[in-house]
Amino acid sequence: MESPALGTQVRSNGTAGRSARVPRIGLLGIMQELYDETFPDITERQGSYAREIIGALGDGVEVSFPGPARNRADIEARVRQFNAEGLDGILIVMLTYGPALRTVRALRENRLPVMLANTQPLRTITDDWDMSHLTFNQGVHGAQDMANTLVRLGVPFPVISEDWRSDAFREFVTDWAHAAQAAQSMRTMRLAQFGQMPGMGDILTDEAAFMRALGPQTDRVSLGTIVEIMDGLPDEDVEAAMAEDRENFEIDENLGEEQHAYASRLQVAFERYLEREGYDGFSVYFDAIGDDGRFEQIHMLAASNLMAKGYGYGGEGDMCTTALVTAGHVLAPDAHFTEMYAMDFERDSVLQSHMGEGNWKVARKDRKPKLIDRPLGIGGLDNPPTVLFQAEPGTATLVSLVPLEGERYRLVVSVGEVLDTEEMPNVEMPYFHFRPDTGVRACLDGWLRHGGTHHQCLHLGDVSRRWEMFCELTGVEYARV
């Protein structure tokens, strides 16, 4: 895993989205009863060590630790408990040596992602060590036994050999916990599809294979449900949404109140439907709205504001990218839906944009996002109010979920930099330049060779290690370009 530790590289410039919560993991601290006679306080001592590890992890994860697991019955009880609690993953730490054969049935029945931390209480060995020091710090050969068992069981597991006090240890475990949380969210994800653009090949996947491989349930739903909710919405609910826009955006003076109110009514209707039916993300094909005959605008404001609230979104009925953005909200703050528009060989970059949907939580801090009156022929309806912004300059991660054949999927990943993008007066949708670390030529050559799609998910910060761990946990192929 080549990416630097996430640490302080990810930032959010808004409140936590609907999907954002601290990952919850269980610490399986393994030891054995062999040493009790020689060291009567060893269980209490090593249990305290485990709690020190938990304290060192800080607020980035919430940890359940029922106490050291000293035999097979303990191990199986702990793993059953972690699964019953619906945790996101299990962190295995060898508190002393413990025979790994005792974990086989527990791990065979376990449904949660696991990770192995190869660490020990003391950082260094000194010449005053005795048998007690050796016993309390002997986790490494237990980790070898444990890792061998995981390999032979075919259980994927990230591993780190590191001092538990270090930033590197904390960041690695935090990255894994978020990746595990995102992988678990995929398994139960529900997505709503309102139409799909015909002839767009790279957005297509076998829905049954998608659900078997990764878990998302995709439902084709009728726009009639949205019309029904719109017709019944109280005016005060619409006005409340408009008031939020006035707080969040610089409002175009040419944007009429009725035009804005209609866009807000459409947004609230989508949100109410997603809430009512328990959907985590959605995708809308513009002509599904345009051809319906009951709408005045397409859904640009709804897509942008609901992404900012933590819902997943993908354009044109692209359910792979919808699922990716939905999981992206869990993986790290503020996932953004985007696509590559054009290459700039002088800047060594690619211009990222889309038709008008964008998560304005990634907007640059020194320019307030705008809500503009925007003529748009696509959809054939009235001007849809559109959020306009450029992304915050700095490190960023761009990813694409590629449907291959059957149940095979690939994640194509590029880490690079959002450039300090100047305003382009004639571009009326979110946009910014992204410069890949490998250069635009090599990056796009690799992107195309690996089948990278034209819709993507972008995060501010380097979250590539989290995505790589996500792939290890889900069986998705990982390709960094």
N, C-alpha and C positions, 0 to 999 in steps of 0.2 A: 504494500500500500504506500504509494509515493507521496500522497498529499500531506502537507504540514498539518499539525494538530489544529483543530477548529478553534478552540480556545476563544479568543476575543474577536475572531474574524467575522463572525456572524452578528448582525445587529438588526433590530427591528425598530422602525420609526413610528410605530403605532402600538395600540393595545393588543394583547394576545387575542388571536382569532378563536373561533368556536371550537376548532380542533386542537388548540394548543393546551397541553397540560404537561406537567413534569412526568417523564417516564417512571414507571413503577416496576422495580425488579426485586427478585429474591436472592439473597446471598446464601448459597449452599456451602457452609464451612465444614469441610470433611476432616476428621481425625479418627482415632480408634481408642479402644479401652486398654490396649496393651500396656500403656505407660502409667496407668493409674497407681499401681502399687509403688513404683519408684518416685513418681511426682504426683502426690495426691491432689494438688491444686491445679493440675494441668488444664482441665476442662474450663475452669473459671478463668484461668490466665489466658488461654487461647481464645476464649469467647470475648474477653476484653480487647484482645488484639483485633478480632473481627470488627468489633464496634469502633475501634480507632480507624480502621479502613473506611467504614461507613462515614464517619465524621470527616475524613479527608476528601471524600467525594463531593462534599458541599451540597448546595441546593439544586444542583443540576439533575439529580435523580432522587427518587424516594425509594428507600430500601427496606424490605421486610427480612428480618433475621430472627427466627424462632430460637436460635441457639445452636451450638455445634452438633453436627450429625456424627455419632460415634460408632454406629453399626448399620447393618442393612435396613433394619426396621426404621431407624431414625431417618435414613436417606429417603426411603420410599415415602415415609410420612411427610417429610419436608416438601418433596417434589409434588405429591398430591395436593398439599396445602397451597403451594404456589400456583398450581393450575386452577384449583378451585377459586382462588382469589382473583383470577383473571389478570395476573401480572403480565408484563410485557416480555420478560425474559428472566433467565437464571444465571447469575454470576457464580462460578465455581472457584473457590479458594481452598487450597490444601492448608489447613491449620497445622497439621503434622502430616507425616506419611499415613495414608489409609489405603488399604487394598482396593483397587478400582473395580474388581469383579463384583463387589457388593452394590455397585451403582447400575448394573446392566438392566435389571428389570425396571427400575425407576426411569432410566433414560429411554428405554424402549417404549414405555407408556406415556412419556412426557410429550406435551404438545407445544411447549414454549421454546423459543430460541435460547441457546446457551452460549456462554463465553467462558474461557479459562484464563484466570489471572495467576501467573507464575510469580509469586512474590514471597516475602518472609518478613518477620518482625523487625530484624536488625539489618541495617544497611551494609555493614562491613564486618569482617572477621578480624578479631584481635587476638593477641597471644595469651590473654587470660581466659579464653573460652574453655569450657569443660563440657561434660556430657549433657548437662542441662541445656546449654546453649545449642548444642548440636541437635538435641531433640526438639527444642522449640522452633528451630529455624530450618527444619529439614523438608520444607515443602517441595523442593525442586524434583526429588525423585518420585514423590507422590504425583506431581504434575505430569511426569513422564508416563507413569502407569495410567493416569486418567486420560491423557491425550491419546495414548495407544488404544484405550477402550473406545473413545469417541470415534477415532478413525475406523476401527473395525466394525463399529455399529453404523457407520455411514452418516454420522451426525455432523453437520457443518458447525465449525466453531472458530471465531476469532480468538487469538491468544496474544497476550502481552507479557513479556518478562521485564519487570521494572520495579523499582522501589515504590511502594504504595504511597509514600509521601510526596512524590513528584507531580508536577503539573502534567507531565506526559502521561502518567498513569490515570489521573483524574480525567483528562481530556479524552483518552482512548475509551475508558469505560463509559463516559457520557456520550461519545459518538456512537458506540455500540448500542447503548440503551435507546437512543433516538432511532437508530436503524431498526432495532428490534420492534420498537413501538410502531414504526411505519409499516414494517412487514406484517405485524399483527393486524393493523388497521386495514390492510389490503384484503385480508382473509374474510372480513365481514363487511366490506365496503358495498354500499348501494348507490347506484348512479342512475340518473334520469336522462333519457335521450329524447329530445324534441326534434326529430327529423335528422336526415343525414345527406350530405352533398353527394350526388351521384358521380361516378367516374374518378373519384379521388382515391387512388389505390393504396397509399401508404397509411391511411387511417383505418383500413379494414382489418378485422380479425375475427376468428371464429369465436363467438360469444361463449359457447359451451367450453371450448378449450381454454379461453381466457379465465373463466371461472374455475375450471379444474386446476389450472396451473398456478394462478395467483389469488383467486378468490372473489374479485369484484362481480357483483350482480348488476347487469345492465337491463333496465326496463325501458321499452319504447312506450312513451306516454303521450297523451293527447293534449294539444293546446287548448282544447275546450275547458280543461280543468283550470287553466290560467284565466281564461275569459270569465268563468263563473266567479272566481275569487275577486278579480278586478271589479266586477259589477257590484259586489257586495261590500267593498272596502269603505269604511267610514272616511270622510274627508280629513278628519284629524290625523289618521294614520298616514295619509299621503303627505300632509303638511309637516308631520314630524320627520319624515324622510327628507323632505326638501330642506328643512331646517338643518339637518345633519350635513347636507351638501353645502349649505351656505357657510357652515363652520369649517368644512374640510377643503373647499375649493374657492378659487377666484372665479366668480360667476361672470360669464360673458354678458355684456350689456345688451347684446342682440338676442339673447335667449329669452323668449317669452315665458310668462308665468304658466300659461296653459300648456305650452310645449313641455316645460320642466315638470309640471304636475302629472302629465300623462306618463312621462318616463318614470317618475317615482311610483306611480300607481302600478305600472308594469313590474318594476323592481320588487315592490312589497308583495305583489301577487306571487311572483316566483319564490320569494323567500318563505311566504306562508305555506306554499305547496310543499317545498322541500322540508320544512319543519314538520308539517302535518304527516307526511308520508315517510319521514325518517331517511331522506336521501342525504348523502355526504357531498355529492357533486352533481353537476349537470352540464349538458351540452345542447346548444341550440343552432340549428341550421337557418340562416337568415331567410331563405326562400320558403321555409316551412311557415314562418311568420308572414312573409310578404304575400304568399299565395293563399293564405287562410281566408282573407277577406274580412276579418273582424278586428284587425289591429291597425293603428295609425302610425306606429313606429316599430323599428326593430329594437333589439334588447341591449344596446351598447352600455347604457348606464347601469342596468341591472347586472350585467356580467362583471363590470369593474367593481362595483360596490360590494357584490356578494363575494367576489374573490378576496377583497380587503377584509371581509368579515370571517374568512376562513373556509369558505366553500371551495371545492375544486371546480375547475371549469376548463373546457376545451372547445374550440370552435368547430362549427360545421358538422357536428355529429361524431367527432373524433373521440371515441371512448377510451382508447389507449392513453392519450394525452390527458383526458379528463381524470382518469385514474391516477396518472403520474402526478398531476398538480394536486389532487386530493391527498395522496400520500406525502407529497412534498410539504404540505402544510404541517404534517405531523413530524416530518424529518427535521425541519428547521423553520424559523419564522418566515412568513410572507412569500410563499411560492407565487410565481408570476408566469402567466401564459404568454407565449410570444412565438415569433417565427423569423427566419432569416429573409430579408427582402433583397438586399443588394450588397455586393462586395466593394470595398474601397481599398484598392491596392496601394495607394499612397499612405493611408493611415494603417495599413495592414490589419484591417478590421472588416466586420460585416455589420450592416445596419439592421437592427432588430426592431420589429414592429408587428402589428396585425391590424385588422380592419377597424379597431376602436376599442377592443376589450383589453384591459390591463389592470394589474393589481397596483393601485397607486401607493400602496405602502412601501414600494421600492423607489418612489420618486426621490429626487435629490432634495436635500434639506434646505437649500438656499433658494428654491423656486417653488412657490405654492402651486400644487396642481390646479389646472383650469378645468372648468366645465363650460364647453363651448357650444354655440349653435353651429351645427355641422351639416351642410348639404351632403347627402350620400345617396347615390343612385342605386346602390346594392340593396335589394329588398323591395325597391319601387314604392316606398312609403314616404311619409313626411320626414323632415330633418330629425335624426335622432341625437339628443344631447349626448356629447361624448367627452369623456375625461381625457385630458391632454397633459402629458408630463414627459420629462426625461429622467432616466434612472440615476441614482446616486453613483458617482464615480468611485471606482475601487475594484477590488477582487470580486469575481463572480463565477458561478458554476452553471453551465448550460447542459441540459440532459434531454435525451430523446429515448422513448420506449419503442422499440422496433418489433413488430410482429413478424416472426419468421414463418416456419411451417409447423402445423400441429400445435403442441404445447410449448414450443421453443420461443423465447423472447430474449431480446438483447437490449442492454442499456448503453447508449453511446454518450460519452461524457467529454466535455471540454472545460477546462479551467482557464480563465483569462481575466481581462480587465474591462470594466465598463469605462469608456473614455469620457472625459469632460466634454460632453456633446453640446455644440452650439445650437441655439434655437433655429429651426428651419420654418420660416413663416408660412410656407405653403403645405406643410405636412400637418394634417389635422387628426392625429391619432398618436398614442404613446410611441416613442421611438428613442433609440440611443445606439451608439456604436459599441460593439463588443470586439475586443482584440484578443484572440486566443493566445495562450502562452507559447504554443507551437507555431504561431504565425498563421495567417488566414489561408495561405496556399496549402500547407501541410495539413492543417486542421480539416479543411474542407475535402481534401483528397481522402483523408482517413474517414471522415464523416460519410462520404458517398460510398466508399468501398465497404463500409460496415452497414450500409442501408439506413443511415440515420434519416429520420422523417423530417418533414417540413414544418411540423408543429413541435414546440419544445417547452420545457419548464426551466425557469431561471431562478436562482437564488443569489442574493448578495452574499459575499463571503465564499470561502473555499469549503464546500460541503462534500467534496468528492469522496473522502474516506467514508462518510456516512452512506453515500450511495453505493460504494463498493461493498460495504458490509451488508447493506440491504440486498444486494445481488447474491452474496454468499448465502444469506438466509433463505432466499426465495428460489434459488436455482436459475435466476436470470443471468445470462452471459453479460460480462462487463468488458467494455472496450473504451479505453481512453485515447483520445485523438488530439 
